[in-house]
């Protein structure tokens, strides 16, 4: 996933007013803004999302490219596939697992007996079944996967994940600072 701020009239207007000789200053302003947006997104990944492995947070980065004022580009990005659903939200639906269970397919949601203190799944479904796991219909009408009398997974048709990462918002919040820094370059040049 890659969030890039583009077509922002104010940024482009100020950028066009900065002479090429101030390219390094403009690049530094973009680096400052993208670093702040990246750090805010990492904070969101830690505080808003239920962090388990930290992989999403570690994948968030920033980059400023370009060799001239006319082609400078900045972006905040993540290298993990599931960052998109945390940024935009969406529903994950079962596709092909547990087809033999009535009403299948299902997703398996790990329960507390199958999670570490950090919330990471201890055993995957294959491991549970290889160690004597079995499926039982629960009183709620749902199905559960048990092992040694402990509920390891609950089977569900879908899970809705809200938009919570905030990468776009963090990037947008940096625009006033970026504009101010670009105007400072222009004001210094005019002085």
Secondary structure, DSSP 8 states (H G I E B T S, - for coil): -EEE----HHHHHHHHHS-GGGHHHHHHHHHHHHHHHHHHHHHHHHHTS--SSSHHHHHEEEEEE-SSGGG-EEEEEE-STTHHHHHH-EEEE--SSSTTSTT---EEEE-GGGB-TTS-BSS-HHHHHHTT-EEEE-TTS-EEEEETTEEEEEEESEEEE-----HHHHHHHTHHHHHHHHHHHHHHHH-
